[in-house]
Amino acid sequence: MINSGTKIRRAAWAGQFYPGNPENLKRMIDQYLDSAPMLDVGGRIIGLVSPHAGYQYSGATAAAGYKQLMDVDFTHVIVIAPSHAELFPGVSIYDGDYYETPLGLIPVDKKLAADIASHGDMLRLSELGHRTSTDRAEHSLEVQLPFLQRVAANDFKLVPMVFHDYSVAICRQLANAIVESIGDKKVVIVASSDLYHGYSYDECLETDRRTVQGITSMDGEEFCLYANKGIYQACGAGPIAVLLMVGESLGADRAIVVDQTNSADVTGAIGGWTVGYASVLVVKEGK
């Protein structure tokens, strides 16, 4: 029962980045998932990097990563996403009760959110970057959620967070806070990010090659530094760095590129604005 004081982050991009009709949304996601291979990753999935463009562009790539969670027993998902439009210091961890999609409400684990926020002066409970009342509501976190709702074997709780200052200090503080707070919870971390943005198809291929190679190097601090220097390009470079740092602390030993493409290859329109996409798993050997 939802009472009048419940704080819900309403779906802002349903009908634009993805279908607003629940049945159409299920059908689209399930078609992407059915077309994606199930891999033997040989270990426990700590988290994944997943793109956040409109589903017609990056949905198949996102599904390739999310398909691998269908056999994973998880109770919590921490989604770390860039804040593209609303700028603020540090990391904003959502302070409300639910995130909404056309497939239903996802409960926020407010205790875990508060625990993470309590571990650093650059972390806060807030609705900054989560609000739908701004001129440009954030899409990068929202578009991940319907995929999670379709692949989860059981109900799960969410900890949604966004930020835009990708300094090593902030990324390290957030990564440490996550590791210190999750305890024995069955957690998956999603780092929401697209890759290259620009007008050169050839540059997209080369830049994304470097960036993905940086992810698979499994060095979160180096990834953060190189992204800030422009050597790597990812709008979610900070979320990726945090995932790699958490993975390092939890004993992850490899990153597996599940799928990689770009908007030009998806649409067949080479030339003009191009965005790169990749799904990458961070995996720890054993179960």
N, C-alpha and C positions, 0 to 999 in steps of 0.2 A: 504494500500500500504506500503510495507516494503522498506525503503530506504537503501542506501549502508552503512550509519552510524549506522544502528540499531544493537544493541548488543543482540545476542541470545545465550542462553545456549542450545546447541544441545543435543539431546538424545544420551547418551553414552552406555546404556545397553539394548536398543531395540534389540531383537533377542537373548538375553542371559537371563536376569532376567524375561523377558516377551516377547510375540511375537512382532516381528518388523513389520509384515504386519497389517495394520489398521483393516481390516475386521476380521482377526483371533484374534486380540487383543480385539476388541469389543465382539466377540463371547465368548471368554474365560471369560471376566469380567462379561458379562451378564448371563452366565451360573452360575457363582458363586453367583451373586446377586439374581437370580431366586431361588436358593436353600436356601438362607438365609431368616429367618423369619423377618417380620416387627413387631417391638415391640411397645407397648404403654409405652413410657418412662416417661410420666406424667410431662413433663416440657420442657424447652428450652435447646437444646444441645449447651453447650459452646465449646466443643471440644471433641476429642477422641485420645486415644492411638492406634496406628496401626502398625503392623509388616512390615518389609521391606525386607524379603527374596525373593527368586525367587517365582513367582506366583504358581508354582507347589507344593511348600511347604507351603507357608503362605497365598496364595491368597484367600482361602475360609474363613480363619479367618479375613483377612482384609475386605473382602466383607461383613461379618456379621456386622461390624461396619459401613461401608459406606452405607449399605442398609438403615440405620436409617436417613441418610441425604437426602433421596429422597423426603421427604415431608418438608424439611427445606428450608426456603427462605433465602439464603445467597448471598451476593455480593462480599465478600472477604474471602480468605483463607490464614491464616498464617501457613506455614509449618515449623516446627522447627525440625531439624534433626541432628544426630551426624556426625561429620567429622571423618571418620575412619582413613584416611591416611594422609591428609594434616593438619599439626599442626600449630597453630598460636594463639596469645593471643586473648582473648575475643570472641565476636560473630561476624560472617561475614554475613551481610545482603546483598543479591545480588544487585549489582549496575547496572545490565543490564535492557533490555526492555522486554524480553520474555524468558520463559522456553519452550522448545520444547518436544513434544512426537510424536509418530506416528499418534496420533489423532488430531494433530494441535498445534498451538502456544497458550500459555497462557500468557496474558499480565501481567507484573509486575506493581503494583501500586507504582511508584517511589516516589510519594509524601509521601504516608504512610510509605514506607521504610525509607525515609529520616527523617520523623518525629520520628520514633522509634529510629533510630540511633542517633538522636540529644539529646536523653534523658540520655545518660550515656557515660562515658569515656571508658567503656569496650565494647561498641557497635560501629560498623563501617560499612559503605557501602564499599563493596569489592567483588572481584570475588574469593577470597581465599576460598577453599573448594567447590567451584562451578565449577571450571575449568575442562574441558574434556581433556586438553593437558597434564595432569600429568600422572605419571606412573599408577596411580589407581584412575580414576575418581570416585567421590562419587555416590553411588547408592541409599542411604537411603532416600533422598528427591525425586529423580526422580521417583521411583517406586510407590509413592503415587499418582502421578498426573493423570495417566489414569483412576484410580478409580474415582477421583473427576470429571474428564471430563464426565464420564458416568452417575454420579448421580446428577449432577447439573441441576436444572430445567432451569436456565438461565446462561448467560455468567457471569464469575466471574473474579476478579483480584487476583493476587497472591503476597504474600510477603514471599520469600524463605530465610531461614536463617539456618546456620550450626555453630556448635561449639563443643569443646571437653573438655574444662576445666569446670568441673561441680562443682565449688565452690559455696557455698551458696550466696556469694556476687554477682557473675556474674548472677546466676539464678534469684536472687531477683531483680537485676537491670534491666534485660531483662523483667521480668514479670511486673514491675512497668512501664517501658517504653511502653509496649503494652497497658496496661490499660489506661495510660494517653494519648495515641495517637489515639485510635480507635474511640473515640467519639460515635456517634449514628450509625456507620456503622454496617451492618449485617455481622458479622464476625464469622467464625468457625476456631478453632485452631486445627491443627493436630500435635501430638507429635509422631515422627517416632521412633520406638524402637522394637528390638527383646529382648528376655529375656535371660534365661540361655544359656551359651555356654560351652560345655564340653563333656566329654566322659562317664558320668554316667547317665543312664536313671533315676535311683532312685533319684539321687541328683537333676536332672532336675525337677522332680515332686515336691520335697520338697522346693527347692530354689524358683521355680516359685510360689508355694503356698504362701510363705512369701512375695515375691515381689508384687504379685497381691493384697494381703492383705494390703500391704503398700500403694498401689495406692488407694484402696477403703477407706483407713483411711482419705483421703483428706487433708493430712498435707504435703504440698510441701517441707517445710524446713526440716522436719524430714525425708522425703523420700530421699532428697538430701544427708543429713548426713549419713543415714544408707547405701545408695548405695556406698558412698565413703569409708565406712568401710567394704564393701563386704557382709553386711547382706542381702541386696537386690542385684540382678544382672540384669542389663539392659544396653545395649550399648547406649541407649538413655535416661539414667537416668536424665540427665540435662533437655532435652526437656520435659520429664514427669513432673519433678519438676516445671518447668515453667508453664506448663498447669495447674497444681494443684494450684499454687500460683495465677495465673490469675483467675481461677475459684473461689478461696476464695474471691478475691477482687470484683468479679462480683456477688457474692451471691450464687454460686453453693452449693448445699446441699447434693449431693450424686454422687457416681461413680458406674456405672452399668457395670458389666462384661458381655459382649455380647457373647464372644466365647474365648476359651482357648485351646491350644493344643501344640504339639511340633513336630519336624521333624520326630522323631521315630514313633509316632502314625500315622502321615500322610503317611509315606512310608511303615510302617509295619516292618521296619528294626531296631529292638531294639538292641542296641550295636553299639559302634562307636560314631562318632561325633554327638552331639545332640544339637538342638537349640529350645528354647521355644518361643511361640507366644501367644499374647492375644490382643483382641480388647476390649477397655474399654471406655465407654462414661462418660463424666463429664457433669452433668445436673443441671440446676437451676429450681426450682419449678415454675410453671406458664409459660406463653408464653412471 
